[in-house]
């Protein structure tokens, strides 16, 4: 299902115009994130690469089992009509959309994170979104550019706005280590199902909630995440904020790459000897290696029909992050068809790293054993350009921030949707909960359950995985 948001009277075949110009100076990380909207940021950054969107030229919503196919089809049509002036010709220059997609096919309840309601108050389920910003500021190592996007030709070259310093931040203490009996019971039931041969691996997640003042500046947690987790992709798309270490798929410059993570140990950087033992224990654990092999094979199986010359690192390696060690495998390939980065992400989702093995049985177990819907946790989040190139990660180490009352509305036709006759979604003040004073923050973390998994250990693993987002949102 697709719906668009925009100005009344906009033609469904309206043409987008995008003008890109190089910037003389590459912005610093602080200045790049400083360009973002403080309450509804669009951010994608890792190390010396990344981009920030300002405002919304176009927003499209999708839901249900066809959400990826509908989004890919809509984006292909939009890109084919677009008029693009792009002398920079870098990955992410020209016309670009940010995207965030729901984990599950089925509609979630009206109270589930990310859920929207129709005009009759009926649950539409968790909504997936493609968002085209009005202005995009980007950097790629030593190159930087700015793109302006709208529904009319531009008379002047885009001008770089001045970045604004972060504003007020009260934050929230997320109760990540509070007892969670339902999660422990879920782990026990998952291991029982595995022992009965119903699945080989089931990934179970849990969530914790807090709230922040509606006036809080969300660039504060983004700067914390980007500064501390510079080997992860820090992202903010339609209220999903996080720093993911797991690249689902990257398709740029005629090459495909990704990173598979499965298997975790908490780090102890204050004790180098204990930290090394944790790393070595991860590398030598038969359980963790077994779990990791499931995840790698699921990616190989899903990706193989679409690529050539697929290769992976010979052995899993220990990826060091500030809070955890992960077993990791890098992969690379050459495109074998014309599928876009979004279509490749759809082919891979959900991987065994976030669902389990076999996929159908694991997804069924997740729906039964997790007390609340995942929303867009563990779904693809990233960006796509007019050529179909882009980068998508798995939405991990994240929180979903409830909408405020002032979701950016744009000006006139520059907010046009692709289909003005489609059913309208609830307005921001209709689907918010007391957002005049507070915004709900729902954080997520999970782990792979296999034969022999210990509930207490799995709970501790989620606490470690919650740490990045809890630290980012702390007062």
Secondary structure, DSSP 4 states (H G I P E B T S, - for coil): -EEEE--TT--TTPPPEEEEEE-SSPPPHHHHHHTS-SSS-EEEEETTEEEEEES-SEEEEE-STTHHHHHHHHHHHHHHH-EEEESS--TT-SSEEEEE--S-SSPPPTTSTTEEE-TTS-EEEEPEEEEE-SEEEEEETTEEEEEEEESS--SS---PPPP------------TTS--HHHHHHHHHHHHHHHTTS-SEEEEEEEEEEEEETT--THHHHHHHHHH-TTSEEEEETTEEEEE--EEEEEETTEEEEEEEEEEEE--TTSHHHHHHHHHHHHH-HHHHHHHHHHHHHHHHHHHTTEEEEEE-SS-EEEE-SSEEEEEEEEEEEE-S---HHHHHHHHPSPTTTSEESHHHHHHHHHHH-SS--TTTTSEEEEEETTS-EEEEE--SEEEEPP-TT----SGGGG--S-TTSPPPPPHHHH-SSTTTEEEEEEEEEEEE-TT--HHHHHHHHHHHHHHHHHHH--
